[in-house]
Amino acid sequence: MAFDRSSCYWKRSWAYRVFKKHQTQLNRMYWSFAPVAARGHYIGKTAPGGGATVDTFVFHTADSVRVPTPIDDWKIEFKQFELWVRLSAAMSIAGYFEVYLRSMIRAALESDPGVLIASPKSVDGAALLKRDPSYSYLGETEPCLKGDWTKRLSAYREFFGKVPPELEGARSELDSLRNLRNGVGHTFGREPDDYTTRYLVGLRPFTPLSAIRLQKWQGLVETAAMAVDEHLLADHIGAYEAVAFYHEGRPEFARSGGGIARAFKKSLSRTFTDSPSYEYCQELSEYYEKLN
């Protein structure tokens, strides 16, 4: 495959690959906990109700005095902890989806800065990247990442002219996820308005969240991320991520005895199993060196 500035060598963006790794990491952590939780419930259900929790689980350590007991008390608190795990997982989903969006919107703006003046494709942002050590549109991504999702999607549309239907259709659920994330982060898993009274006299219950809805949100953000990827990668980013990688690594590549393009190729091969050919890397290098 020949180098083409307007086209990404890979089917998905580099940012999407990180997004998928976050999805996988959360899944592995959550489902490593699930069988332990099921086993704990089984033990708690079959144990005598008044028995000591530490005896039931053979937990005789320096921290055994901290364990809720008898076992009936432990069962109540453990169910609360299971809910807290789901709430924390939802907060993570919102977090790494925003990490993905920030990376993609930044790359799109830097690659195609003409969108900021309603003139896409008018300037090759890679030339600005090469000339200006401080070149960055990281700060400009904030309107797409703050406030409710109506405001976020409005900012996205203002930048890029349209919003992928899958992202637009997820607006309501993404707002629910945002509100829950705020509750987990700011009011210990309660609704954001639960603790606005002038006086506090007791605990409010955790916001309920089922395992089914948690999985729904995870699937929702993956569908939305894929749609954003297809939109921004094809229309605005192209090969910018690879060019930026070359730009950042060029001083080190230049010190290599085997040539810049070959060192670039080796670096990509360490990062991706499906890295491009030497010819592709040579063409990208030549494109970059001609930028002015």
C-alpha positions in Angstrom: 0.0 0.0 0.0 1.4 3.4 -1.0 1.4 6.3 1.4 -1.6 8.6 1.1 -1.9 11.6 3.4 -5.7 11.5 3.2 -6.0 7.9 4.1 -5.1 5.9 7.2 -3.1 2.7 6.6 -5.0 1.0 9.4 -8.8 0.4 9.3 -9.1 2.1 12.7 -7.4 5.0 14.3 -4.7 4.7 16.8 -7.0 6.3 19.4 -9.6 3.6 18.8 -7.0 0.9 19.4 -6.4 2.4 22.9 -10.2 2.7 23.4 -10.5 -1.1 22.7 -7.7 -1.8 25.1 -9.6 0.1 27.8 -12.8 -1.8 27.0 -10.9 -5.1 27.3 -9.1 -4.1 30.5 -12.4 -3.1 32.2 -14.1 -6.4 31.0 -11.3 -8.5 32.3 -11.3 -6.8 35.7 -15.1 -6.9 36.0 -15.4 -10.5 35.0 -12.6 -11.6 37.2 -14.7 -10.2 40.1 -18.0 -11.8 39.0 -17.3 -15.5 39.8 -15.8 -14.5 43.2 -19.0 -12.5 43.9 -21.2 -15.4 42.9 -19.2 -17.8 45.2 -19.4 -15.3 48.0 -23.1 -15.1 47.7 -23.4 -18.9 47.7 -21.2 -19.2 50.9 -23.2 -16.4 52.6 -26.5 -18.0 51.7 -25.5 -21.4 53.0 -23.8 -20.2 56.2 -25.6 -19.9 59.6 -27.1 -16.5 59.8 -25.6 -15.6 63.2 -22.1 -17.0 62.4 -18.9 -14.9 62.4 -18.0 -13.7 58.9 -14.3 -14.2 59.4 -14.9 -17.8 60.4 -17.1 -18.4 57.4 -14.5 -17.2 55.0 -11.4 -18.2 57.1 -10.3 -14.6 57.2 -8.1 -14.4 60.3 -5.8 -11.5 59.7 -4.9 -8.3 61.4 -7.9 -6.7 59.5 -10.5 -9.3 60.6 -11.9 -6.8 63.1 -13.0 -4.6 60.2 -15.1 -7.2 58.5 -18.9 -6.8 59.1 -20.3 -9.6 61.2 -22.4 -11.6 61.7 -22.7 -13.1 58.2 -26.1 -11.5 57.7 -24.6 -8.1 58.1 -21.8 -9.0 55.7 -24.4 -10.0 53.0 -26.0 -6.6 53.2 -22.7 -4.7 52.8 -21.4 -7.1 50.1 -24.5 -6.4 47.9 -23.7 -2.7 48.4 -20.1 -3.3 47.3 -21.3 -5.1 44.2 -23.4 -2.1 43.3 -20.4 0.1 43.9 -18.3 -2.0 41.5 -20.8 -1.4 38.8 -21.0 2.3 39.5 -17.2 2.5 39.4 -17.2 0.6 36.1 -19.7 3.0 34.6 -17.6 5.9 35.7 -14.6 4.2 33.9 -16.7 3.8 30.7 -17.5 7.5 30.7 -13.9 8.3 31.3 -12.2 6.3 28.6 -14.9 7.2 26.1 -14.0 10.9 26.7 -10.3 10.0 26.4 -11.0 8.6 23.0 -13.1 11.6 21.9 -10.5 14.0 23.0 -7.8 12.2 21.1 -9.9 12.0 17.9 -11.2 15.5 17.9 -7.8 16.9 18.6 -6.3 14.9 15.8 -9.0 16.0 13.4 -8.6 19.7 14.3 -4.8 19.5 14.0 -4.9 17.5 10.8 -7.5 19.7 9.2 -7.5 23.1 10.9 -9.4 24.7 8.1 -12.6 23.3 9.8 -12.2 26.0 12.4 -13.0 28.6 9.7 -15.5 26.4 7.8 -12.9 25.7 5.2 -12.0 22.0 5.5 -9.0 20.6 3.5 -7.7 24.2 2.9 -4.6 23.7 5.1 -2.5 20.6 5.8 -2.1 20.7 9.5 1.0 18.5 9.3 2.9 21.4 7.9 1.9 23.5 10.9 2.9 20.7 13.2 6.4 20.6 11.5 6.9 24.3 11.8 5.5 25.1 15.2 6.8 23.2 18.3 3.8 24.4 20.3 1.2 23.4 17.7 -1.8 21.9 19.4 -5.6 22.1 19.4 -6.0 20.1 22.6 -7.7 23.0 24.4 -10.2 23.5 21.5 -11.6 20.0 22.2 -13.2 21.0 25.5 -16.6 22.2 24.2 -17.1 18.6 22.9 -16.3 17.2 26.4 -18.1 19.4 28.9 -21.7 20.1 29.7 -24.6 18.0 28.7 -24.6 16.0 25.5 -26.8 18.4 23.6 -24.1 21.0 24.0 -21.3 18.5 23.2 -22.9 17.4 20.0 -23.6 21.0 19.0 -19.9 21.8 19.4 -19.0 18.6 17.4 -21.4 19.6 14.6 -20.0 23.2 14.6 -16.5 21.8 14.0 -17.2 19.1 11.5 -20.5 19.9 9.9 -22.4 16.8 11.0 -22.7 14.3 13.9 -22.6 10.5 13.1 -26.2 9.1 13.6 -25.0 6.5 16.0 -23.5 9.2 18.3 -26.6 11.5 17.9 -28.9 8.5 18.7 -26.9 7.8 21.9 -27.5 11.3 23.3 -30.0 10.4 25.9 -28.1 7.4 27.3 -24.8 9.2 27.2 -26.4 12.0 29.3 -27.6 9.3 31.8 -24.1 7.9 31.9 -22.7 11.4 32.4 -25.1 12.2 35.3 -24.2 8.9 37.0 -20.5 9.5 36.5 -20.9 12.9 38.2 -22.8 11.2 41.1 -20.1 8.6 41.5 -17.3 11.2 41.3 -18.8 14.0 43.4 -21.5 12.6 45.7 -20.2 9.1 46.5 -22.5 7.2 44.1 -25.7 9.2 44.9 -27.7 11.4 42.6 -26.0 14.8 42.1 -28.9 16.6 43.8 -29.2 14.3 46.8 -26.9 16.3 49.0 -27.9 19.9 48.1 -29.9 20.4 51.3 -28.7 22.9 53.9 -28.5 20.2 56.4 -27.6 16.5 56.2 -29.1 14.0 58.6 -28.5 10.7 57.0 -27.2 8.7 54.0 -29.0 8.7 50.8 -29.1 5.3 48.9 -26.7 4.6 46.1 -28.0 5.2 42.6 -29.2 1.8 41.3 -27.4 0.3 38.3 -28.0 -3.2 37.0 -25.4 -5.4 35.3 -27.5 -5.4 32.2 -27.5 -1.6 31.9 -23.8 -1.4 32.5 -23.2 -3.8 29.6 -25.6 -1.8 27.5 -23.6 1.4 28.1 -20.4 -0.4 27.2 -21.8 -1.5 23.9 -23.3 1.9 23.3 -19.9 3.7 23.6 -18.3 1.2 21.4 -20.8 1.7 18.6 -20.5 5.5 19.0 -16.7 5.3 19.0 -16.7 3.2 15.8 -19.0 5.8 14.1 -16.8 8.7 15.2 -13.8 6.8 13.9 -15.3 6.2 10.5 -16.3 9.9 10.3 -13.2 11.7 11.5 -10.6 9.3 10.2 -11.9 9.4 6.6 -12.9 13.0 6.4 -10.3 14.9 8.5 -7.5 12.8 10.0 -6.2 10.4 7.3 -2.6 9.5 8.0 -2.1 12.4 10.6 -1.5 10.1 13.5 1.3 8.3 11.7 2.8 11.6 10.5 2.7 13.0 14.1 4.4 9.8 15.3 7.1 10.3 12.7 7.4 14.0 13.7 7.8 13.2 17.4 10.3 10.4 16.8 12.3 12.0 14.0 15.2 13.2 16.1 15.7 9.7 17.4 15.2 8.1 14.0 17.8 10.5 12.5 20.4 9.2 14.9 19.9 5.6 13.7 22.7 4.3 11.5 20.2 2.5 9.2 18.4 5.6 8.0 15.4 7.5 9.1 12.7 5.6 7.2 14.1 2.2 8.4 14.2 3.4 12.0 10.6 4.7 11.6 9.6 1.3 10.2 11.2 -0.6 13.2 9.4 1.7 15.7 6.1 1.1 14.0 6.7 -2.7 14.0 7.3 -2.6 17.8 3.9 -0.8 18.2 1.8 -2.7 15.7 1.7 -6.3 14.5 0.2 -5.0 11.2 2.8 -2.3 10.5 3.2 -0.9 6.9 6.1 -1.8 4.6 9.4 0.0 4.4 8.3 1.6 1.1 5.3 3.1 2.8 7.5 4.5 5.6 9.9 5.9 3.0 7.1 7.7 1.2 5.8 9.1 4.5 9.3 10.3 5.3 9.7 12.0 1.9 6.2 13.6 2.3 7.2 15.0 5.7 10.6 16.3 4.6 9.0 18.3 1.7 6.5 20.1 4.0 7.2 23.8 4.4 
